[in-house]
Amino acid sequence: MSGNIRLLNDTLAAAKAEGRAALIAYLPAGFPTVDGGIEAVKAALEGGADVVEVGLPHSDPVLDGPVIQTADDIALRGGVRIADVMRTVREAHAATGKPILVMTYWNPIDRYGVERFTAELAEAGGAGCILPDLPVQESELWREHAEKHGLATVFVVAPSSKDERLAKITAAGSGFVYAASLMGVTGTRETVSSQAQDLVRRTRATTDLPVCVGLGVSNPTQAAEVARFADGVIVGSAFVKRMLDAPDDAAGVEGVRALAGDLAKGVRGQA
């Protein structure tokens, strides 16, 4: 069974052909429940997201701020397992036909087994993985299995990355490059870092892969701002916050759908 890297590539290319950035949403699996998380992912895609990153909840999410940490804690206390992450990918992709990635730290994959993880993700219809803490120089085993199963390997670059390091990271990656707009953790912010545009420029100098910006985007105005210089706009904490703040799960799902619609207008310059 081959994964959906081609679908991811085609989706990002189609957005570019429309003269806009892609909208990439992030939601953790198992939050607020496994079934509720699946409905939230489907709502984000149906509302206007082009791609979704499904987070694999982790007890020590070093890149994630307090909003996503809270959601991860709820999912972990609810007993979420890797099988639930795969189910989330499978059902959301089957319902929408859109590309779904998993965003995960390396330790859970290492413990689960790289071959087993990549084979199951491909079988579920996944498009690939975002691996924020896997060093490129230690990624050969992962990349070998990901390529075999038709999965993208998305690495994260940061404003602190030197040009030589950027070139090594982008040469090893596929699908797109995740450009962290600032040094720090995920979360909503009043403004998007001015470092983001420079990082996109420097990253593009090393690769033909799309460069998508995350960390800090939370509303249509910010999405429109980032869409002017990036190939994709990644939004996570704002979606999770809609779920956390909602009076019940159904209202949370509708909040996700509405936010996706608003952000979709933002990346199209209609905000």
C-alpha positions in Angstrom: 0.0 0.0 0.0 1.4 3.3 -1.0 0.9 6.6 0.9 -0.4 9.8 -0.5 2.7 12.0 -1.0 1.5 12.6 -4.6 -1.8 13.9 -3.4 0.0 16.3 -1.0 2.2 17.5 -3.8 -0.7 17.9 -6.2 -2.8 19.8 -3.5 0.0 22.3 -2.8 0.6 22.7 -6.6 -3.1 23.4 -7.2 -3.1 26.1 -4.5 -0.1 27.7 -6.2 -1.8 27.5 -9.6 -4.8 29.4 -8.0 -2.4 32.1 -7.0 -2.7 31.5 -3.3 -1.2 29.8 -0.3 -2.5 26.5 1.0 -4.2 26.4 4.3 -2.8 23.6 6.6 -4.6 22.9 9.9 -3.3 21.1 12.9 -5.4 19.1 15.4 -4.3 16.4 17.8 -5.7 12.9 17.6 -7.9 11.8 20.5 -9.0 15.3 21.5 -11.5 15.8 23.0 -12.1 12.1 22.3 -11.0 9.8 19.4 -14.4 10.2 17.7 -14.6 13.9 18.5 -11.1 14.4 17.1 -12.0 12.7 13.9 -15.0 14.9 13.5 -12.9 18.0 14.2 -10.3 17.0 11.5 -13.1 16.4 9.0 -14.7 19.8 9.9 -11.4 21.6 9.3 -11.1 20.0 5.8 -14.7 20.5 4.9 -14.5 24.1 6.2 -11.7 25.1 3.9 -8.3 23.6 5.0 -6.4 22.0 2.1 -4.3 19.7 4.3 -4.5 18.6 8.0 -1.7 17.6 10.3 -2.9 15.1 12.9 -0.9 15.5 16.0 0.3 12.3 17.8 -0.1 13.3 21.5 3.1 13.2 23.5 3.8 13.7 27.2 6.7 16.1 26.5 5.8 18.1 23.4 8.8 20.5 23.3 7.7 22.5 20.3 4.1 23.0 21.5 2.8 25.7 23.7 0.2 25.5 26.5 -2.9 25.2 24.3 -1.7 22.1 22.5 -0.1 20.7 25.6 -3.6 20.9 27.3 -5.2 19.1 24.4 -2.4 16.5 24.4 -2.9 15.9 28.1 -6.7 15.4 27.6 -6.0 12.9 24.8 -3.4 11.0 26.8 -5.6 10.8 29.8 -8.3 9.5 27.5 -6.0 6.6 26.6 -5.2 7.6 23.0 -2.9 5.1 21.1 -1.1 5.1 17.8 -3.9 2.9 16.5 -6.3 5.8 17.2 -4.0 8.2 15.3 -4.0 5.9 12.3 -7.8 5.6 12.5 -8.1 9.4 12.6 -6.0 9.6 9.4 -7.9 6.8 7.7 -11.4 8.1 8.4 -10.7 11.8 7.7 -9.0 11.0 4.4 -11.7 8.6 3.4 -14.4 11.2 4.1 -12.7 14.1 2.4 -10.2 12.8 -0.1 -7.7 15.4 1.2 -4.1 14.8 2.3 -3.5 14.1 6.0 -0.1 14.1 7.6 0.9 13.0 11.1 3.0 15.4 13.2 4.9 13.5 15.8 8.1 13.5 17.9 10.5 10.8 17.1 10.4 8.7 20.3 6.9 7.2 19.7 7.9 6.1 16.2 11.2 4.7 17.4 9.4 2.6 20.1 6.6 1.5 17.7 9.0 0.5 14.9 9.7 2.6 11.8 8.7 -0.1 9.3 5.4 -0.8 11.2 4.6 2.9 11.6 5.2 3.8 7.9 3.4 0.8 6.6 0.3 1.5 8.8 0.3 5.2 7.9 0.5 4.4 4.2 -2.3 1.8 4.6 -4.4 4.5 6.3 -4.0 6.8 3.4 -1.6 9.2 5.1 0.5 11.6 3.1 3.5 11.7 5.3 5.0 12.9 8.6 6.3 16.1 10.1 9.1 15.3 12.4 10.2 18.4 14.4 12.8 16.7 16.6 14.4 14.2 14.2 17.9 15.5 13.2 18.4 15.2 9.5 21.7 13.4 10.0 19.9 10.7 12.0 16.9 10.4 9.6 18.2 7.9 7.0 16.3 4.9 8.4 13.0 6.9 8.5 13.5 8.4 5.0 14.2 4.9 3.5 10.9 3.5 4.9 8.9 6.7 4.1 10.1 6.7 0.5 9.3 3.0 0.2 5.7 3.6 1.4 5.1 6.8 -0.6 5.1 9.1 2.4 6.5 12.7 2.7 9.2 13.6 5.2 8.6 17.2 6.4 11.4 18.7 8.4 11.2 21.9 10.4 13.5 24.9 9.9 13.9 27.9 12.2 15.1 31.5 12.0 18.3 30.3 13.8 19.1 27.8 11.0 22.2 28.9 9.0 22.1 28.8 5.2 24.3 25.7 5.0 22.1 23.9 7.5 19.0 24.9 5.6 20.4 23.3 2.5 21.1 20.0 4.2 17.6 20.0 5.8 15.7 20.8 2.6 17.8 18.4 0.5 16.6 15.5 2.8 12.9 16.5 3.0 9.9 16.0 0.7 6.4 17.3 0.5 7.1 20.7 1.9 9.3 22.5 4.4 7.8 23.6 7.7 9.2 27.1 8.5 8.8 27.9 12.2 8.2 31.7 12.1 10.1 32.3 15.4 12.2 30.8 18.0 9.8 29.4 20.7 6.7 27.2 21.0 3.4 27.1 19.2 0.6 29.4 20.2 -1.6 32.3 19.0 0.1 35.7 18.9 -0.9 39.3 18.2 1.5 39.6 15.3 3.4 37.2 13.1 7.2 37.4 13.5 9.0 39.5 11.0 11.7 36.7 10.9 9.3 34.5 9.0 9.6 36.3 5.6 13.4 36.3 5.8 13.4 32.6 6.7 11.1 31.8 3.7 13.4 33.7 1.4 16.5 31.9 2.7 14.8 28.5 2.6 13.6 29.0 -1.0 17.1 29.7 -2.1 18.0 26.1 -1.2 15.0 24.1 -2.6 12.0 23.9 -5.0 9.8 22.4 -2.2 6.9 24.6 -1.1 7.7 26.5 2.1 4.9 26.7 4.6 4.9 28.9 7.7 3.6 28.0 11.1 3.8 29.2 14.8 1.7 32.2 15.6 -1.0 32.4 12.9 -4.4 32.6 14.5 -6.8 34.8 12.4 -7.6 35.6 8.8 -5.6 38.8 8.8 -2.5 37.1 9.9 -3.2 34.2 7.4 -3.4 36.8 4.6 -0.2 38.4 5.7 1.7 35.1 5.7 0.1 34.0 2.4 1.7 36.9 0.7 5.1 35.4 1.0 4.7 31.7 1.9 3.4 28.7 -0.1 1.3 27.5 2.9 -0.1 28.9 6.1 -0.1 26.4 9.1 -2.6 27.0 11.9 -2.8 24.9 15.0 -3.3 26.5 18.4 -6.2 28.6 17.2 -8.1 25.5 16.1 -7.4 23.7 19.3 -8.5 26.7 21.3 -11.9 26.7 19.5 -12.3 23.2 20.8 -11.1 24.0 24.3 -13.3 27.0 24.7 -16.5 25.5 23.3 -19.4 24.6 25.7 -19.6 21.0 24.2 -17.9 18.9 21.6 -20.4 19.6 18.8 -20.0 23.3 19.3 -16.2 22.9 19.2 -16.4 21.0 15.9 -18.6 23.8 14.4 -16.1 26.3 15.7 -13.3 24.5 13.9 -15.3 24.5 10.7 -16.1 28.2 10.9 -12.4 29.1 11.7 -11.3 27.1 8.7 -13.7 29.0 6.5 -12.5 32.3 7.8 -8.8 31.3 7.4 -9.5 30.0 3.9 -10.7 33.5 2.9 -7.6 34.9 4.5 -5.2 32.8 2.3 -7.2 33.9 -0.7 -6.9 37.6 0.2 -10.6 37.9 0.9 -10.3 38.5 4.7 
